[in-house]
Amino acid sequence: MEKLFTGPTFAGFGPNSLNPFAGLSALYQVRARGASGLRLRVRQECPRRPGVYGMVNVHGELFYVGKAKCLRSRLLSYFRSRSRDPKAGRIVEHTRVLAWEPAPSEFAALLRELELIRRWRPRYNVQGQPRRRRLTFVCLGRRPAPYAFLTSRPTAGALACFGPIPASLLAREAVRRVNDWFGLRDCPQHQEMIFADQGELFPVVRAAACLRHEIGTCLGPCAGACTQAAYAERVRAARTFLAGTDRTPLEVLERDMTAAALAQEFERAVVLRDKLAALRWLDDRLERLRQAREQHTFVYPVRGHAGQDLWYLIHRGRVAATTLLPHDAASKQKAADTLEAIYGNPNLGIGALTADNLDAVLLVAAWFRKHPEERSRILQPAEAKTACGGEIKEC
């Protein structure tokens, strides 16, 4: 009777998008009614090597996925009631099937774990879940008088797009400060724009639609208070700030804040401090993403278990492909073709980072931040192509 109400049987993790070996990765499963039975089977069968693992409940639901540098040690830690955390105890309590999949290396296990979390969305996992974090992009656009605004989905008509960054009150405040500093409008799109250099048959005196022009935080394109060229110059300045090539606003605000504090103009110093804090928050988050993408374009050779040595082709912060370590004519040719496809196109990966790829970029950045010694092993794309007996045509 019990079998009539059991859920679907867990059949496997599914394909591995970064597996250069033929066929699906090997999957191993142990089944038991309680923790003691699972622990015994793990002791008997689980290897001491990197990999990913999953917990399946009585209904056949894969409800947790993890990775391990050593599968045997990590899985046995779930059964040590005195040293495990409460969450691990709850996971074991609901587990009826424990599955694992060996990986060539710890780095491979990290990438596979993220792929499985995004595919299966296990309810006990927090990190890596799609849409776990609300993200937004900072865009410059919306003609005829572009300005900075936040959006969850950048449009093709935007002049520039930066991010993504956490969607929060801080993000809204930072974008407001960007528009204030550069004198860009932030009024509704239906507001009519009349630039000073637009010829009118019967010129009239126009009042600004809001107080921002009066207090000096907007050039007033709705009131004919600036020319289109002058406004466009401010838009270009805002773009260079958001791109990280000009940090003049931060330097000026910090200098003025310090001067106001020394002059005991504390109220003004507090106002300047708040402006500086908002812009610095935005600059810091955009800079982290820039560094993660700009500093991580190379080939990362990784020694794998039992000779499963791989090249990870990292392009603009994320692993774009993997290939076997070249060792003969066939593998060298295949590696050369993959290198050309990834690094030979100068436009590949250019543009705003998508929310779906953010976790993959942060994962790579965190790995090399945690293991800085691994940078000594990386190869530049041209070096890797030379090792394969060729050169990248355009990089």
Secondary structure, 3 states (H helix, E strand, C coil): CHHHHCCCCCCCCCCCCCCCCCCCCCCEEEECCCHHHHHHHHHHHCCCCCEEEEEECCCCCEEEEEEECCHHHHHHHCCCCCCCCHHHHHHHHHCCEEEEEECCCHHHHHHHHHHHHHHHCCCCCCCCCCCCCCEEEEEEECCCCCEEEEECCCCCCCCEEEEEEECCHHHHHHHHHHHHHHCCCCCCCCCCCCCCCCCCCCCCCCCCCCCCCCCCCCCCCCCCCCCHHHHHHHHHHHHHHHCCCCCHHHHHHHHHHHHHHHCCCHHHHHHHHHHHHHHHHHHHHHHHHHHHHHCCCEEEEECCHHHCCEEEEEECCEEEEEEECCCCHHHHHHHHHHHHHHHCCCCCCCCCCCHHHHHHHHHHHHHHHHCHHHHHHCECHHHHHHHCCCCCCCC
